[in-house]
Amino acid sequence: MDKLMMTTMDPAVATRRRWLAALALGAAAWAWAPAARAQTLEAPDALIQRVATEVFDTVKRDPALRAGDVARISALVDTKLMPHVDFERMTASAVGRFWRSATPEQRQRLMAEFKTLLVRTYSGALTQINDQTLVVRPLRAAADATEVVVRSEIRGKGEPVQLDYRLVRTPQGWKVYDLNVMGVWLVDTYRTQFAQEINARGIDGLIATLAERNRSNAQRS
């Protein structure tokens, strides 16, 4: 079992969570692209709803994406999604207290390998989009809030799936830094796994393990 994706859940449920996590991130993609930027900050819940519709519709219209073209999927995730995630904060949260002792070079390598891991792990999930839609619940947050949780559901065949986002207000707009699929926060899951690796082999050991996992993923693609 991949020690960076350890789980005790049923494999079918784990697979579902994996692709749903990709959809969750995808729903945050394209946020605050230059063509969409307005004079005032778009409400986080309205942003998620609008962008989710755009992403879902794009995948449904693109035969190459639906057919599982790895290069095209990776390009979509890498160019349209990752620039709109606060990835330094996400990585720092996943590494936890060890982030403070990491050198600038180690931090850059951790972010690069973690980014590659997420793209490779979740990009194929975009092929699973079929009849799903994302419905955002009304946001309950103060007007001057700098961090919010946007709650939503993915609806399609079967039971709705809970999907929550943590977003932070930045000078470039709202950015996602964590997400919750069916009660499981992504960063918390990786923090536990990363801590085990760092305790055993240090930060460089975690970097090496991530790099090896990414090489294995690339060879299987």
N, C-alpha and C positions, 0 to 999 in steps of 0.2 A: 504494500500500500504506500502511496506517495506520502512521505512524511510532511510535505508542505500542504497537503489537502486532506489531513487525517479527519475522519468522521466516523461516527457510530451509527449514522442514519442509514436507512434503506437505500441501496444504490439508485433506485428509480427516483426517490425523493431528492437525493443528492444531485442527480443530473438535472432535475427540474429546478432546484434552487440555483444551480450554476447558470443555466440559461436565463432564468429570471433575473439573476444579478446582472447579467449582461444587458438585459432589457432595461433594468433600472438605471444603469450607467448610460445606456443609449438614450434614455428619456431625458437625460441632462445634457445631451450633446447639442451643439449649435447654439448654446445659450450665449447671447451677447456677441454674436458675429457682427462685423461692421455694418452689414446691410440691415440688421435687425435692431441696432442700438437706437434708443429713443432719447428724448431730452430728460425724461424722468425714469427712475429705476422701475422696471417692470416687477410687479408683485411675484414672489417666488412660486406661489401655487399656479398663477396664470402662466408663468414661464414654463414650468414643468409640463402643464397640460398642452401648451402650444407646441413645444419642442418634441414631446412624446408623439404627438400626431404626425409631425413632420418625419420623424425617424421611422416610425412604423410604416407610414405610407411609402417612404423611399425603399425600404426593404421589400415590401409587397410588389412594387413596380419593377424591381431590378432582378431579372432572371439569374444573373451571375451571382448575386448575393444569396438568393434562395437556393441555388445549386451548390453552394458551399465553396465558392472560389476563395481560397484562403488569402491570397494576396489582396484581392479586392475587399474582403471583409476586414483584414488587418489595416488596410489603408483607410477605410471608413472609420474604424474605431480610433486609429492613431491620429488622423487629421481632423476629424469632426468632433470627437469626444474628449480625448485627453487634454486638449488646450483649455477645456472648460471645466476641468476638475482641479481643485487645489491639491495637486499631487504631492507637493512637499509636505503639506500638513497631513495628508493621508499616510504617507510613508513614515513620517515622524511618529504618528500615533500608533502605527502597526509595530514599529521598532520599540516604542515605549521608552522607558528610562534610559536605555542604552544609546538613544539618539544623542543625548547630551555629551557623551564621551566619544562619539564618532568624529573622526577628522573630516574636514571639508571634502577631501577626496573620497573617503568612505561613504559619506552622505550622497555624493553624486553617483557613485557606483550602486548604492542601495536603491536609489530612485530609478536608475536606468534598468536594473535587473528586475525590480518589482513591477515596473511599468511593462516590461516585456512579458513577464509572467502573467499579468492580468490580461493583456491583449491576447496572448496565445491561449490562455485558459478559457476565456469567455467569448472570443470573437466568433467561434463556430456556432454559438448559441443564436446568433442573429438569423441563422437559417431556420430556426424554429418558429419565427413569426408567421402566423397564418391568419386567424380571425381575431386575434387579441386586440383589445383596446385598453388604454389606461385612463382611469377616471380618478381625478384628484378631488380630495375632500376639501371643504372650506378651511382656509388657514386661520388659525387662532394664534396671533402674535401681535405684539405691540408695533406701532407704526415705525418706531425708531430702533427696532430690534436689529442686531448685527449678526445673529445666528438664529436659525429657525429649523423646525422639523416639518417637512411637507409630507402628509400622509395620503396614500392613494391605494388603488386596487387595480390589478390586471384582471380584466374580464374577458371571457371567451367561453369555450366549452368547459364544463365542469365548474367546480367551486371557484369563487374569486380568490385571488392570492394577494395577501397584504404586502405592501411595498412602501417603505418610508425612506425619506431622504434627509440627511443633515446638510444644510447649506450655510455658507458664511458670506457675508457681504464684503466684497473687495472693491478696490478702485475700478476694476474691470467689469464689475457686476457680480451677481450671485454665482457661487461655485459650489459644487458638491464635494464633500470630503468624507462622506460615509453613507452607507445605505443598509437598510434592514429588509431582509426577505424572509417572510414567514416567521418573524420573531428572532432572527439571527443577524446581528450586526457584522458586516464584512470585516471591518478593522479589528474588532474583538477577536474574531476567528484567527486572523493572521498574527495578532499580537501574541497569542498563546503559543502558536507554532514557532514564531520567530524567537521568542524568549527561550524556548527549549533548545533551539539550535545555537543561540548565542551563549547560553550557559555551558553548553558542551564544547563548542569550538570557537567561540569569540565572534566578533563582528565580521572578520575576514572569512571565517568559516561559513557564516550565513551567506555572505556574498558568493562564495564558491559554490555553495549548494544551490542557490538561485540560478547561477550561471549554468550549472550542469543540468538543472531541470529545464532551463530554456533551450539548451542545445538538444536535449532529448525531444522536446516538443517540436523543434524545427525539423529534426530528422524524420519525425513521424508525419509531418505535414506533406 
